[in-house]
């Protein structure tokens, strides 16, 4: 019959025993590197994202504009102790009571960045003309 397959299997087992424990440590090291990569590329970013979302939901204040996970936009009117809040959704002041976990984004900017001040020009100085594509100057 076909005994070559059995001979090949036995010879490969002998080769594995001859290579020794170095090969085993190499394989375990590869699995450890794979586990670290999975942790740093999958679990850690998710953990940071959940922490940022939790901070965002806990920093909610009355008067903030929000968007829910269902797409409803409104302004926070009151915050209850049982993790719910009341929002006004339209100009007719219809109110909805929603859970805190249903908040998708807070649309109100907390700390708007100040705009950069333009440099002041002297009385005799003309504003510099900006260059456009291919070095051509604007002719305003």
C-alpha positions in Angstrom: 0.0 0.0 0.0 1.1 3.6 0.5 3.4 3.6 3.4 5.4 6.6 2.2 2.9 9.0 4.0 3.6 7.3 7.3 7.3 7.4 6.8 7.1 11.1 5.9 5.1 11.8 9.1 7.5 9.9 11.3 10.5 11.7 9.7 8.9 15.2 10.2 8.4 14.3 13.9 12.1 13.4 14.1 13.1 16.7 12.5 11.0 18.6 15.0 12.7 16.8 17.9 16.1 17.5 16.4 15.5 21.2 16.1 15.0 21.4 19.9 13.4 24.0 22.1 14.6 27.0 20.1 12.0 26.4 17.5 9.3 26.3 20.2 10.4 29.6 21.7 10.4 31.2 18.3 6.7 30.1 17.7 5.7 31.3 21.2 7.4 34.6 20.5 5.5 35.1 17.3 2.2 34.4 19.1 3.2 36.9 21.8 3.9 39.6 19.2 0.6 38.8 17.4 -1.2 39.2 20.8 0.5 42.5 21.4 -0.4 43.8 18.0 -4.0 42.9 18.4 -4.1 44.6 21.8 -2.5 47.9 20.5 -4.4 48.1 17.2 -7.8 46.9 18.3 -8.5 46.9 22.1 -6.6 50.0 23.2 -8.1 52.4 20.6 -11.6 51.1 21.5 -10.9 51.7 25.2 -9.7 55.2 24.5 -12.8 55.9 22.3 -15.2 54.7 25.0 -13.4 56.7 27.7 -13.7 59.9 25.5 -17.4 59.2 24.9 -18.0 58.8 28.6 -16.2 62.1 29.4 -18.3 63.8 26.7 -21.6 62.5 28.1 -20.6 63.4 31.6 -19.6 66.9 30.7 -23.1 67.7 29.3 -24.6 70.9 30.6 -28.0 72.6 30.3 -28.1 74.7 27.1 -25.9 72.4 25.1 -27.0 71.5 21.6 -26.9 67.7 21.0 -27.6 65.1 18.4 -28.9 61.7 19.4 -28.0 58.3 17.9 -31.4 58.5 16.1 -30.5 61.8 14.5 -32.8 64.0 16.6 -31.2 67.4 17.3 -32.1 69.5 20.3 -31.1 71.7 23.2 -30.7 70.3 26.7 -33.4 71.7 29.1 -32.9 69.6 32.2 -30.7 66.8 33.4 -32.2 64.2 35.7 -30.4 62.1 38.3 -31.4 58.7 36.7 -29.2 59.2 33.6 -31.9 60.8 31.6 -32.4 64.3 30.2 -35.0 66.5 28.6 -34.3 68.2 25.3 -36.3 70.8 23.2 -36.3 69.7 19.6 -38.0 72.5 17.6 -39.1 76.1 17.6 -42.5 74.9 18.9 -40.6 73.8 22.1 -41.7 70.1 21.9 -39.7 68.2 24.6 -38.3 64.7 24.6 -36.9 62.7 27.5 -33.9 60.6 26.4 -31.3 58.5 28.1 -27.7 59.7 28.4 -26.4 56.7 26.4 -28.5 57.9 23.4 -26.4 61.0 22.9 -24.2 60.8 19.8 -22.5 64.2 19.8 -22.5 67.5 21.6 -22.7 70.2 19.0 -21.9 73.2 21.3 -18.3 74.2 21.3 -17.0 74.5 24.8 -13.8 76.4 24.3 -13.7 78.1 20.9 -10.2 78.8 19.7 -9.4 82.5 19.3 -8.8 83.6 15.7 -5.3 84.6 14.8 -4.8 88.3 14.6 -3.7 89.6 11.2 -0.4 91.6 11.4 -0.9 95.3 11.5 0.3 97.3 8.5 2.2 100.5 8.8 0.7 103.5 7.0 3.2 103.5 4.2 3.2 99.8 3.7 1.0 98.0 1.2 -0.4 94.5 1.8 1.6 91.8 0.1 -0.1 90.1 -2.8 -0.6 86.4 -2.5 0.8 84.1 -5.1 -1.5 81.8 -6.9 -0.9 78.7 -8.9 2.5 78.6 -10.7 3.8 81.7 -9.0 1.4 84.2 -10.6 0.3 87.1 -8.5 -3.3 88.1 -7.9 -4.3 91.2 -9.7 -7.0 92.6 -7.4 
